[in-house]
Amino acid sequence: MSNLEQTKAAILSLPSNEFEQLKKWLFDLDYERWDEQLEQDIAEGKLEALAQEAIAEFEAGHCREI
């Protein structure tokens, strides 16, 4: 049995309160990793082209209130 299969089996056996704690921890971890990746992408300039495109669209008046 793989680690993933063992982990899934262990999760299925958790009582509801522990499952909720695990779920919250996983969501928090996922958001933290996403934030770290976003910060890294910004630092490496990977989003610069998108930012410039958005600024150009705004300056050209192609924006609307939402």
C-alpha positions in Angstrom: 0.0 0.0 0.0 1.4 3.4 -1.0 1.8 6.3 1.4 -1.1 8.1 -0.3 -3.4 5.1 0.1 -2.4 4.8 3.7 -3.0 8.5 4.3 -6.4 8.3 2.6 -7.4 5.3 4.7 -6.3 7.1 7.9 -8.3 10.2 6.9 -11.4 8.1 6.3 -11.1 6.7 9.9 -10.8 10.1 11.5 -13.7 11.3 13.8 -15.5 14.4 12.4 -13.9 16.9 14.7 -10.4 15.7 13.7 -11.3 15.6 10.1 -12.5 19.3 10.3 -9.1 20.2 12.0 -7.2 18.4 9.2 -9.3 20.1 6.5 -8.7 23.5 7.9 -4.9 22.8 8.2 -4.8 21.6 4.6 -6.7 24.7 3.3 -4.3 27.0 5.3 -1.3 25.1 4.0 -2.6 25.4 0.4 -3.2 29.1 0.7 0.2 29.6 2.3 1.9 27.7 -0.6 -0.1 29.6 -3.1 0.9 32.9 -1.6 4.6 31.9 -1.6 4.4 30.9 -5.2 2.7 34.2 -6.1 5.4 36.1 -4.3 8.1 34.1 -6.1 6.5 34.7 -9.5 6.2 38.5 -8.8 9.9 38.6 -7.7 10.9 36.8 -10.8 8.9 39.2 -13.0 6.6 36.5 -14.3 3.6 38.7 -13.8 5.0 41.9 -15.3 3.5 41.3 -18.8 0.1 40.8 -17.3 0.4 43.9 -15.1 1.4 46.0 -18.1 -1.5 44.6 -20.1 -3.9 45.5 -17.4 -2.5 49.0 -17.1 -2.7 49.5 -20.8 -6.3 48.4 -20.9 -7.2 50.7 -18.0 -5.5 53.7 -19.6 -7.3 52.9 -22.9 -10.6 53.1 -21.1 -11.5 49.5 -21.6 -12.5 49.0 -17.9 -15.9 49.1 -16.3 -17.2 49.2 -12.8 -18.2 45.9 -11.4 
